[in-house]
Amino acid sequence: MQTIFIMVKCELGQAYKVADEAVQAIEQVSEVHSTSGEYDLLIKCYLPDDQDIGHFVTESVQTLPGVKDTFTLIAFKAFS
């Protein structure tokens, strides 16, 4: 399982709609947080090892209505 975090910039006034759509429409989305700063949302996703991250981001997240830009981080290890 691969863990990625996608930081999302939304069109003005669209952050809550984008967050709701991401949670409802994308099975791999674990959680969505609204954030302050340059990006509006932080989306945590779990992908199968054989799923291509680039295709997932460009086809599933960047195509959501209201998404303006994304920045993807790949997690190597979780600590607890």
N, CA and C atoms as an extended XYZ file, in Angstrom:
240
Properties=species:S:1:pos:R:3:atomname:S:1:resname:S:1:resid:I:1 pbc="F F F"
N         0.849       -1.177        0.000 N   MET     1
C         0.000        0.000        0.000 CA  MET     1
C         0.894        1.238        0.000 C   MET     1
N         0.572        2.203       -0.855 N   GLN     2
C         1.293        3.470       -0.935 CA  GLN     2
C         0.452        4.561       -0.282 C   GLN     2
N         1.099        5.427        0.480 N   THR     3
C         0.412        6.569        1.074 CA  THR     3
C         0.906        7.826        0.392 C   THR     3
N        -0.030        8.652       -0.072 N   ILE     4
C         0.341        9.939       -0.651 CA  ILE     4
C        -0.518       11.032       -0.031 C   ILE     4
N         0.034       12.228       -0.033 N   PHE     5
C        -0.683       13.414        0.409 CA  PHE     5
C        -0.735       14.368       -0.770 C   PHE     5
N        -1.912       14.886       -1.055 N   ILE     6
C        -2.072       15.812       -2.163 CA  ILE     6
C        -2.550       17.139       -1.606 C   ILE     6
N        -1.752       18.168       -1.816 N   MET     7
C        -2.140       19.517       -1.426 CA  MET     7
C        -2.878       20.118       -2.615 C   MET     7
N        -4.041       20.710       -2.353 N   VAL     8
C        -4.910       21.178       -3.434 CA  VAL     8
C        -5.216       22.665       -3.277 C   VAL     8
N        -5.019       23.409       -4.373 N   LYS     9
C        -5.492       24.787       -4.466 CA  LYS     9
C        -6.822       24.732       -5.189 C   LYS     9
N        -7.797       25.426       -4.639 N   CYS    10
C        -9.139       25.414       -5.232 CA  CYS    10
C        -9.480       26.782       -5.813 C   CYS    10
N       -10.428       26.771       -6.737 N   GLU    11
C       -10.989       28.033       -7.216 CA  GLU    11
C       -11.634       28.718       -6.004 C   GLU    11
N       -11.690       30.031       -6.038 N   LEU    12
C       -12.250       30.773       -4.911 CA  LEU    12
C       -13.656       30.289       -4.577 C   LEU    12
N       -13.880       30.024       -3.299 N   GLY    13
C       -15.185       29.608       -2.812 CA  GLY    13
C       -15.542       28.149       -3.054 C   GLY    13
N       -14.601       27.342       -3.541 N   GLN    14
C       -14.917       25.967       -3.909 CA  GLN    14
C       -14.317       24.899       -2.992 C   GLN    14
N       -13.558       25.288       -1.988 N   ALA    15
C       -12.817       24.314       -1.171 CA  ALA    15
C       -13.724       23.270       -0.519 C   ALA    15
N       -14.841       23.685        0.044 N   TYR    16
C       -15.716       22.722        0.723 CA  TYR    16
C       -16.382       21.779       -0.272 C   TYR    16
N       -16.727       22.288       -1.436 N   LYS    17
C       -17.314       21.438       -2.476 CA  LYS    17
C       -16.292       20.423       -2.982 C   LYS    17
N       -15.059       20.868       -3.183 N   VAL    18
C       -14.000       19.958       -3.636 CA  VAL    18
C       -13.741       18.894       -2.581 C   VAL    18
N       -13.671       19.287       -1.317 N   ALA    19
C       -13.431       18.325       -0.235 CA  ALA    19
C       -14.528       17.276       -0.187 C   ALA    19
N       -15.770       17.718       -0.263 N   ASP    20
C       -16.896       16.795       -0.218 CA  ASP    20
C       -16.868       15.829       -1.404 C   ASP    20
N       -16.604       16.347       -2.585 N   GLU    21
C       -16.557       15.503       -3.783 CA  GLU    21
C       -15.415       14.492       -3.703 C   GLU    21
N       -14.267       14.913       -3.190 N   ALA    22
C       -13.120       13.999       -3.064 CA  ALA    22
C       -13.463       12.832       -2.145 C   ALA    22
N       -14.078       13.121       -1.017 N   VAL    23
C       -14.442       12.076       -0.057 CA  VAL    23
C       -15.502       11.144       -0.633 C   VAL    23
N       -16.482       11.714       -1.321 N   GLN    24
C       -17.597       10.923       -1.838 CA  GLN    24
C       -17.231       10.116       -3.088 C   GLN    24
N       -16.417       10.691       -3.967 N   ALA    25
C       -16.222       10.109       -5.297 CA  ALA    25
C       -14.949        9.288       -5.470 C   ALA    25
N       -13.958        9.490       -4.594 N   ILE    26
C       -12.668        8.815       -4.798 CA  ILE    26
C       -12.439        7.813       -3.679 C   ILE    26
N       -12.505        6.557       -4.033 N   GLU    27
C       -12.400        5.462       -3.065 CA  GLU    27
C       -11.087        5.485       -2.275 C   GLU    27
N       -10.003        5.896       -2.903 N   GLN    28
C        -8.681        5.856       -2.274 CA  GLN    28
C        -8.457        6.977       -1.262 C   GLN    28
N        -9.355        7.948       -1.214 N   VAL    29
C        -9.207        9.060       -0.269 CA  VAL    29
C        -9.549        8.586        1.136 C   VAL    29
N        -8.604        8.785        2.053 N   SER    30
C        -8.791        8.403        3.444 CA  SER    30
C        -9.379        9.558        4.253 C   SER    30
N        -8.838       10.739        4.050 N   GLU    31
C        -9.311       11.913        4.773 CA  GLU    31
C        -8.924       13.181        4.032 C   GLU    31
N        -9.679       14.237        4.287 N   VAL    32
C        -9.417       15.546        3.683 CA  VAL    32
C        -9.441       16.581        4.795 C   VAL    32
N        -8.427       17.434        4.816 N   HIS    33
C        -8.338       18.498        5.821 CA  HIS    33
C        -8.311       19.843        5.114 C   HIS    33
N        -9.035       20.818        5.643 N   SER    34
C        -8.882       22.184        5.146 CA  SER    34
C        -7.654       22.766        5.843 C   SER    34
N        -6.885       23.567        5.115 N   THR    35
C        -5.633       24.096        5.637 CA  THR    35
C        -5.530       25.589        5.361 C   THR    35
N        -4.677       26.248        6.115 N   SER    36
C        -4.373       27.644        5.843 CA  SER    36
C        -3.096       27.689        5.010 C   SER    36
N        -2.843       28.827        4.425 N   GLY    37
C        -1.620       28.980        3.647 CA  GLY    37
C        -1.870       28.911        2.155 C   GLY    37
N        -0.846       28.489        1.424 N   GLU    38
C        -0.882       28.506       -0.040 CA  GLU    38
C        -1.893       27.527       -0.632 C   GLU    38
N        -2.129       26.415        0.057 N   TYR    39
C        -3.077       25.407       -0.432 CA  TYR    39
C        -4.298       25.367        0.473 C   TYR    39
N        -5.423       24.970       -0.096 N   ASP    40
C        -6.692       24.981        0.627 CA  ASP    40
C        -7.012       23.657        1.309 C   ASP    40
N        -6.579       22.552        0.699 N   LEU    41
C        -6.905       21.220        1.209 CA  LEU    41
C        -5.681       20.334        1.241 C   LEU    41
N        -5.677       19.397        2.185 N   LEU    42
C        -4.676       18.343        2.246 CA  LEU    42
C        -5.436       17.019        2.200 C   LEU    42
N        -5.194       16.250        1.157 N   ILE    43
C        -5.906       14.994        0.951 CA  ILE    43
C        -4.945       13.828        1.182 C   ILE    43
N        -5.335       12.909        2.058 N   LYS    44
C        -4.545       11.714        2.329 CA  LYS    44
C        -5.167       10.549        1.577 C   LYS    44
N        -4.336        9.843        0.801 N   CYS    45
C        -4.828        8.731       -0.009 CA  CYS    45
C        -3.977        7.492        0.212 C   CYS    45
N        -4.625        6.350        0.169 N   TYR    46
C        -3.947        5.059        0.179 CA  TYR    46
C        -4.166        4.404       -1.171 C   TYR    46
N        -3.074        4.104       -1.867 N   LEU    47
C        -3.149        3.487       -3.186 CA  LEU    47
C        -2.545        2.089       -3.151 C   LEU    47
N        -3.085        1.170       -3.919 N   PRO    48
C        -2.454       -0.147       -4.044 CA  PRO    48
C        -1.037        0.018       -4.617 C   PRO    48
N        -0.150       -0.897       -4.272 N   ASP    49
C         1.238       -0.800       -4.728 CA  ASP    49
C         1.362       -0.726       -6.247 C   ASP    49
N         0.444       -1.345       -6.956 N   ASP    50
C         0.558       -1.376       -8.413 CA  ASP    50
C        -0.157       -0.209       -9.104 C   ASP    50
N        -0.752        0.713       -8.341 N   GLN    51
C        -1.444        1.843       -8.949 CA  GLN    51
C        -0.457        2.969       -9.228 C   GLN    51
N        -0.518        3.507      -10.423 N   ASP    52
C         0.362        4.596      -10.833 CA  ASP    52
C        -0.096        5.905      -10.178 C   ASP    52
N         0.795        6.527       -9.411 N   ILE    53
C         0.460        7.750       -8.675 CA  ILE    53
C         0.140        8.893       -9.628 C   ILE    53
N         0.932        9.053      -10.666 N   GLY    54
C         0.722       10.140      -11.617 CA  GLY    54
C        -0.634       10.070      -12.284 C   GLY    54
N        -1.004        8.879      -12.735 N   HIS    55
C        -2.313        8.718      -13.365 CA  HIS    55
C        -3.432        8.974      -12.354 C   HIS    55
N        -3.255        8.486      -11.123 N   PHE    56
C        -4.286        8.696      -10.100 CA  PHE    56
C        -4.509       10.181       -9.857 C   PHE    56
N        -3.435       10.931       -9.653 N   VAL    57
C        -3.563       12.355       -9.342 CA  VAL    57
C        -4.162       13.116      -10.520 C   VAL    57
N        -3.645       12.876      -11.712 N   THR    58
C        -4.117       13.654      -12.863 CA  THR    58
C        -5.527       13.276      -13.296 C   THR    58
N        -5.903       12.018      -13.150 N   GLU    59
C        -7.207       11.576      -13.629 CA  GLU    59
C        -8.302       11.620      -12.562 C   GLU    59
N        -7.940       11.456      -11.284 N   SER    60
C        -8.957       11.393      -10.228 CA  SER    60
C        -9.084       12.675       -9.417 C   SER    60
N        -7.970       13.335       -9.134 N   VAL    61
C        -8.008       14.513       -8.261 CA  VAL    61
C        -8.017       15.807       -9.066 C   VAL    61
N        -7.107       15.943      -10.013 N   GLN    62
C        -7.020       17.195      -10.767 CA  GLN    62
C        -8.256       17.464      -11.613 C   GLN    62
N        -9.029       16.454      -11.902 N   THR    63
C       -10.236       16.624      -12.720 CA  THR    63
C       -11.479       16.952      -11.898 C   THR    63
N       -11.370       16.980      -10.564 N   LEU    64
C       -12.516       17.362       -9.737 CA  LEU    64
C       -12.889       18.818      -10.038 C   LEU    64
N       -14.171       19.109      -10.177 N   PRO    65
C       -14.586       20.495      -10.411 CA  PRO    65
C       -14.120       21.397       -9.271 C   PRO    65
N       -13.496       22.524       -9.606 N   GLY    66
C       -13.040       23.477       -8.597 CA  GLY    66
C       -11.582       23.349       -8.227 C   GLY    66
N       -10.889       22.309       -8.720 N   VAL    67
C        -9.462       22.154       -8.430 CA  VAL    67
C        -8.673       23.036       -9.386 C   VAL    67
N        -7.777       23.834       -8.816 N   LYS    68
C        -6.967       24.769       -9.594 CA  LYS    68
C        -5.536       24.263       -9.759 C   LYS    68
N        -4.974       23.643       -8.719 N   ASP    69
C        -3.576       23.195       -8.745 CA  ASP    69
C        -3.386       22.140       -7.669 C   ASP    69
N        -2.380       21.278       -7.847 N   THR    70
C        -2.064       20.269       -6.832 CA  THR    70
C        -0.557       20.179       -6.630 C   THR    70
N        -0.179       19.657       -5.475 N   PHE    71
C         1.213       19.372       -5.135 CA  PHE    71
C         1.188       18.052       -4.386 C   PHE    71
N         1.860       17.046       -4.916 N   THR    72
C         1.777       15.696       -4.358 CA  THR    72
C         3.037       15.329       -3.585 C   THR    72
N         2.831       14.743       -2.399 N   LEU    73
C         3.915       14.243       -1.562 CA  LEU    73
C         3.747       12.735       -1.409 C   LEU    73
N         4.835       12.000       -1.583 N   ILE    74
C         4.812       10.546       -1.406 CA  ILE    74
C         5.409       10.236       -0.034 C   ILE    74
N         4.670        9.514        0.784 N   ALA    75
C         5.136        9.154        2.127 CA  ALA    75
C         5.938        7.859        2.065 C   ALA    75
N         7.058        7.829        2.768 N   PHE    76
C         7.890        6.632        2.799 CA  PHE    76
C         7.555        5.720        3.970 C   PHE    76
N         7.378        6.289        5.154 N   LYS    77
C         7.157        5.480        6.353 CA  LYS    77
C         6.305        6.271        7.331 C   LYS    77
N         5.399        5.582        7.988 N   ALA    78
C         4.580        6.209        9.033 CA  ALA    78
C         5.173        5.848       10.393 C   ALA    78
N         5.249        6.815       11.269 N   PHE    79
C         5.742        6.594       12.624 CA  PHE    79
C         4.595        6.809       13.607 C   PHE    79
N         4.580        6.019       14.674 N   SER    80
C         3.543        6.217       15.678 CA  SER    80
C         4.125        6.058       17.066 C   SER    80
